[in-house]
Amino acid sequence: MYKIAIIENFHKSGLELLNKNKNFSYEIIEDVSEENLIKKLPNFDGCTLRVSKLNKKILENCPNLKIISRHGVGYDNVDIEFLKEKKITLCITSNANAIAVAEHVMYMMLSISKGIISHDQSVRNGLFKEGIANIETFELDGKEILIVGFGRIGKCLVSKCKSFNMIIKIFDPYVDEKEISNLGCKKVDSLEEAFKTADYISLHIPLTKDTENLINLKILKTMKKNLILINTSRGGVINEHDLDYALNNKLIFGAGIDVFKIEPVTDENPLIKNKRVLLSPHSATFTNECKIRMAKNTIQNIIDFFENKLDNSMIVKL
């Protein structure tokens, strides 16, 4: 019988798959402190992982670990080099979250463009007509959006933007131009040049040494004054202090941020007090439907791994 550690609980639909399979047992671990994980994980054959970290110190104490199944698609919270060295398989729920995240991007774009929060507050404060003149709003129709990163989420976002008759440009050096043009989009080769002309930018890239602080003050100064920047990927790709400065000095119009460099967010994050940014708590995937898909995919990856039928598209190439 394979022993599986569920590091941070998730939707019960995933655990029901394990309950139905006599070859697996599991234990839910809610205390994700380094000390507790070192103590609890050594006897497990596999584990699931949400947002907590599995560093080298923890993994060194897991001699039986053969697979880590991420409840999501990012994996900057795992020591990749150690996994390579020990040949531990890492899986993601690659097909589960595209719809939810793409919809979240559209929600942020529309909310900021239409001044929804400001209008709502005006009505509640008794400024039914007076507030309208002071709130600047935009249409999406005919505007240019730059999608940075063209994986499943980026592709799903394209169909949403087409519905609003937007001009769609794509930056992704790993995707063929024909694949992009077949979807009615234009591939751009220079990210810096594309930043200069976009009305909207949506980021869908992993956090790496190359992408850390990709959006910084130097870049923000080159963007259009009406730009709305959306990040649902990883917090570290935007320098939060530079973004705060850019918003306060009206270098760009607004931003929608679902991910942060340090989570949970503390009062030290300057964006907390900035009224020109729309914030959400890394919740783009937290629709009822997506939670079920992610839970099932997370567990199914583990079952398929031990039954030697794991879909290669779910495996991270280390």
C-alpha positions as CSV (number, residue, x, y, z in Angstrom):
1,M,0.0,0.0,0.0
2,Y,1.3,3.4,-1.0
3,K,1.3,6.1,1.7
4,I,0.4,9.6,0.5
5,A,0.8,12.8,2.5
6,I,-1.8,15.5,1.8
7,I,0.1,18.7,2.6
8,E,-2.7,21.2,3.2
9,N,-6.2,19.9,2.6
10,F,-8.2,20.6,-0.5
11,H,-11.6,19.7,-2.0
12,K,-13.0,16.4,-0.9
13,S,-13.5,15.2,-4.5
14,G,-9.8,14.5,-4.7
15,L,-9.6,12.5,-1.5
16,E,-12.6,10.5,-2.6
17,L,-10.5,9.0,-5.4
18,L,-8.0,7.7,-2.8
19,N,-10.8,6.4,-0.6
20,K,-12.0,4.3,-3.5
21,N,-8.6,2.8,-4.2
22,K,-7.4,0.1,-1.9
23,N,-3.8,0.5,-2.9
24,F,-3.5,3.9,-1.2
25,S,-3.7,5.3,2.3
26,Y,-3.3,9.0,3.2
27,E,-2.8,11.5,6.0
28,I,-3.7,15.2,5.9
29,I,-0.9,17.4,7.2
30,E,-2.0,21.0,8.1
31,D,1.0,22.0,10.1
32,V,3.4,22.9,7.3
33,S,6.2,24.2,9.4
34,E,9.7,22.9,8.3
35,E,10.1,21.2,11.7
36,N,6.8,19.3,11.4
37,L,7.3,18.3,7.7
38,I,10.7,16.9,8.5
39,K,9.1,14.9,11.3
40,K,6.1,13.7,9.3
41,L,7.2,13.0,5.8
42,P,10.0,10.4,5.9
43,N,7.6,7.4,5.6
44,F,5.5,8.6,2.7
45,D,5.8,7.4,-0.9
46,G,4.2,10.5,-2.4
47,C,2.7,13.8,-1.4
48,T,0.5,16.6,-2.7
49,L,1.6,20.2,-2.4
50,R,-0.3,23.5,-2.4
51,V,1.5,26.7,-1.4
52,S,3.8,25.5,1.4
53,K,7.5,25.0,0.7
54,L,9.5,21.8,0.2
55,N,13.1,22.9,0.5
56,K,16.2,20.7,0.4
57,K,16.3,20.4,4.2
58,I,12.9,18.8,4.2
59,L,13.4,16.7,1.2
60,E,16.6,15.2,2.5
61,N,14.5,13.6,5.2
62,C,12.2,11.9,2.7
63,P,14.0,8.7,1.5
64,N,10.8,7.0,0.2
65,L,9.4,10.0,-1.7
66,K,8.9,9.2,-5.4
67,I,6.4,11.8,-6.5
68,I,5.2,15.3,-5.6
69,S,1.9,16.3,-7.1
70,R,1.3,20.1,-7.2
71,H,-2.2,21.4,-6.6
72,G,-1.7,24.0,-9.3
73,V,0.8,24.7,-12.0
74,G,3.6,26.7,-10.4
75,Y,6.5,25.0,-8.7
76,D,8.8,27.7,-7.4
77,N,8.1,26.4,-3.8
78,V,10.0,23.2,-4.5
79,D,13.7,22.6,-4.6
80,I,14.0,21.6,-8.2
81,E,17.7,20.8,-8.1
82,F,17.1,18.2,-5.4
83,L,14.3,16.6,-7.3
84,K,16.6,16.3,-10.3
85,E,19.4,14.7,-8.3
86,K,17.1,12.2,-6.6
87,K,14.9,11.6,-9.7
88,I,11.7,12.5,-7.9
89,T,8.8,13.1,-10.3
90,L,7.0,16.4,-10.1
91,C,3.5,16.8,-11.5
92,I,1.2,19.7,-12.0
93,T,-2.5,20.1,-12.7
94,S,-1.9,21.5,-16.1
95,N,-5.5,21.2,-17.5
96,A,-7.4,22.3,-14.4
97,N,-7.1,26.1,-14.0
98,A,-7.0,27.8,-17.4
99,I,-10.7,28.8,-17.4
100,A,-10.7,30.2,-13.9
101,V,-7.5,32.2,-14.3
102,A,-8.5,33.6,-17.7
103,E,-11.9,34.7,-16.3
104,H,-10.1,36.3,-13.3
105,V,-8.0,38.3,-15.7
106,M,-11.1,39.5,-17.6
107,Y,-12.8,40.4,-14.2
108,M,-9.8,42.5,-13.3
109,M,-9.5,44.2,-16.7
110,L,-13.2,45.0,-16.7
111,S,-13.4,46.1,-13.0
112,I,-10.5,48.6,-13.5
113,S,-11.5,49.8,-16.9
114,K,-15.1,50.4,-15.8
115,G,-14.2,51.9,-12.4
116,I,-16.5,49.4,-10.7
117,I,-15.2,49.8,-7.2
118,S,-15.2,53.6,-7.4
119,H,-18.7,53.7,-8.9
120,D,-20.0,51.4,-6.2
121,Q,-18.5,53.5,-3.4
122,S,-20.0,56.7,-5.0
123,V,-23.5,55.3,-5.0
124,R,-23.1,54.1,-1.4
125,N,-21.8,57.5,-0.3
126,G,-24.7,59.4,-1.8
127,L,-22.8,60.7,-4.8
128,F,-25.1,59.2,-7.4
129,K,-24.3,61.7,-10.2
130,E,-21.6,63.7,-8.7
131,G,-19.1,60.8,-8.7
132,I,-19.4,60.0,-12.4
133,A,-17.5,63.0,-13.7
134,N,-14.5,62.2,-11.5
135,I,-14.1,58.5,-12.5
136,E,-12.2,57.8,-15.8
137,T,-13.3,54.6,-17.6
138,F,-12.4,52.8,-20.8
139,E,-13.8,50.4,-23.4
140,L,-11.9,47.2,-24.2
141,D,-13.1,47.2,-27.8
142,G,-10.3,47.8,-30.2
143,K,-7.7,48.0,-27.5
144,E,-4.3,46.2,-27.6
145,I,-3.6,43.5,-25.1
146,L,-0.1,41.9,-24.7
147,I,-0.2,38.3,-23.3
148,V,3.2,37.4,-21.9
149,G,3.4,33.6,-21.8
150,F,1.3,31.5,-24.1
151,G,0.5,28.3,-22.3
152,R,-3.0,26.9,-21.6
153,I,-4.1,30.0,-19.6
154,G,-2.8,32.4,-22.3
155,K,-4.6,30.5,-25.0
156,C,-7.8,30.4,-23.0
157,L,-7.5,34.2,-22.4
158,V,-7.4,34.8,-26.2
159,S,-10.9,33.5,-26.7
160,K,-12.2,35.9,-24.0
161,C,-10.4,38.9,-25.5
162,K,-11.7,38.1,-29.0
163,S,-15.2,38.5,-27.6
164,F,-14.4,42.1,-26.8
165,N,-12.8,42.7,-30.2
166,M,-9.4,43.3,-28.8
167,I,-6.1,43.4,-30.7
168,I,-4.1,40.5,-29.3
169,K,-0.3,40.3,-29.3
170,I,1.6,37.4,-27.8
171,F,5.2,37.2,-26.4
172,D,6.5,33.7,-26.0
173,P,9.8,32.6,-27.5
174,Y,8.9,29.0,-27.1
175,V,5.7,29.0,-29.2
176,D,5.8,28.8,-33.0
177,E,4.5,31.9,-34.8
178,K,2.1,29.8,-36.9
179,E,0.4,28.4,-33.8
180,I,-0.1,32.0,-32.6
181,S,-1.3,33.3,-36.0
182,N,-3.7,30.4,-36.4
183,L,-5.5,31.8,-33.3
184,G,-5.8,35.2,-34.9
185,C,-3.0,36.8,-32.8
186,K,0.3,38.4,-33.6
187,K,3.6,37.1,-32.2
188,V,6.0,39.8,-31.0
189,D,9.8,39.2,-30.7
190,S,10.8,42.2,-28.7
191,L,9.1,42.3,-25.3
192,E,10.4,45.8,-24.6
193,E,8.9,47.2,-27.8
194,A,5.6,45.4,-27.1
195,F,5.4,47.0,-23.6
196,K,5.4,50.4,-25.3
197,T,2.2,50.0,-27.3
198,A,0.0,47.8,-25.1
199,D,-3.2,49.1,-23.5
200,Y,-3.4,46.0,-21.3
201,I,-0.7,43.5,-20.3
202,S,-1.5,40.1,-18.7
203,L,1.4,38.1,-17.3
204,H,1.4,34.2,-17.5
205,I,5.0,33.2,-16.8
206,P,6.9,31.2,-14.2
207,L,9.2,32.9,-11.6
208,T,12.8,32.3,-12.7
209,K,16.1,34.1,-12.5
210,D,15.3,35.6,-15.9
211,T,11.7,36.7,-15.0
212,E,12.3,38.0,-11.5
213,N,11.6,41.8,-11.4
214,L,10.8,41.7,-15.2
215,I,8.4,44.5,-14.6
216,N,10.5,47.2,-13.0
217,L,10.6,51.0,-12.9
218,K,12.7,51.3,-16.0
219,I,10.1,49.3,-18.0
220,L,7.1,50.9,-16.4
221,K,8.4,54.3,-17.5
222,T,8.2,53.1,-21.2
223,M,4.5,52.0,-20.9
224,K,1.4,54.0,-22.0
225,K,-0.2,56.2,-19.4
226,N,-3.5,54.4,-19.9
227,L,-1.9,50.9,-19.4
228,I,-3.7,48.4,-17.1
229,L,-1.3,45.7,-15.9
230,I,-2.6,42.3,-14.7
231,N,-0.6,39.6,-12.9
232,T,-2.0,36.2,-12.0
233,S,1.2,34.3,-12.5
234,R,3.9,34.8,-9.8
235,G,4.5,37.8,-7.5
236,G,8.2,38.1,-8.0
237,V,8.0,39.0,-11.7
238,I,6.8,42.5,-10.7
239,N,8.8,44.8,-8.5
240,E,6.1,45.8,-6.1
241,H,7.8,49.0,-4.9
242,D,8.4,50.1,-8.5
243,L,4.7,49.4,-9.4
244,D,3.5,51.4,-6.3
245,Y,5.7,54.3,-7.5
246,A,4.4,54.0,-11.1
247,L,0.8,54.0,-9.9
248,N,1.2,56.9,-7.5
249,N,2.9,59.0,-10.2
250,K,0.4,58.0,-12.9
251,L,3.0,56.4,-15.1
252,I,0.4,53.8,-15.8
253,F,-3.4,53.9,-15.2
254,G,-3.9,50.8,-13.0
255,A,-3.1,47.2,-12.1
256,G,-4.8,44.0,-11.0
257,I,-2.6,41.8,-8.8
258,D,-3.5,38.3,-7.6
259,V,0.0,37.1,-6.6
260,F,2.6,38.7,-4.4
261,K,6.3,38.3,-3.7
262,I,5.6,37.4,-0.1
263,E,2.3,35.6,0.8
264,P,0.3,36.1,2.9
265,V,0.7,39.8,2.2
266,T,1.8,42.0,5.2
267,D,1.4,45.7,5.9
268,E,4.9,46.2,4.6
269,N,3.7,45.6,1.0
270,P,3.2,49.1,-0.4
271,L,0.4,48.0,-2.7
272,I,-1.9,47.3,0.3
273,K,-2.6,51.1,0.6
274,N,-2.5,51.9,-3.1
275,K,-6.0,52.7,-4.3
276,R,-5.0,52.5,-8.0
277,V,-4.5,48.7,-7.8
278,L,-7.1,46.0,-7.5
279,L,-6.0,43.1,-5.2
280,S,-7.1,39.5,-4.7
281,P,-5.5,36.9,-2.4
282,H,-4.0,34.5,-4.9
283,S,-7.5,33.4,-5.5
284,A,-7.8,33.2,-9.3
285,T,-8.2,29.5,-9.3
286,F,-10.7,29.4,-6.4
287,T,-13.9,28.9,-8.3
288,N,-16.0,26.0,-7.2
289,E,-15.5,24.2,-10.5
290,C,-11.7,24.8,-10.6
291,K,-11.3,23.6,-7.0
292,I,-12.9,20.3,-8.0
293,R,-10.8,19.9,-11.2
294,M,-7.6,20.7,-9.3
295,A,-8.3,18.3,-6.5
296,K,-9.1,15.4,-8.8
297,N,-6.2,16.1,-11.1
298,T,-3.8,16.3,-8.1
299,I,-4.8,12.9,-6.8
300,Q,-5.2,11.3,-10.2
301,N,-1.6,12.2,-11.1
302,I,-0.4,10.3,-8.0
303,I,-2.6,7.2,-8.8
304,D,-1.5,7.2,-12.4
305,F,2.1,7.5,-11.4
306,F,2.0,4.4,-9.3
307,E,0.0,2.5,-11.9
308,N,2.5,3.5,-14.6
309,K,0.0,5.4,-16.8
310,L,0.8,9.0,-16.0
311,D,0.1,11.5,-18.8
312,N,3.4,13.1,-19.8
313,S,1.8,16.5,-20.2
314,M,1.3,16.5,-16.4
315,I,5.0,15.9,-15.7
316,V,7.4,18.8,-15.2
317,K,10.5,18.3,-17.3
318,L,13.3,18.9,-14.7
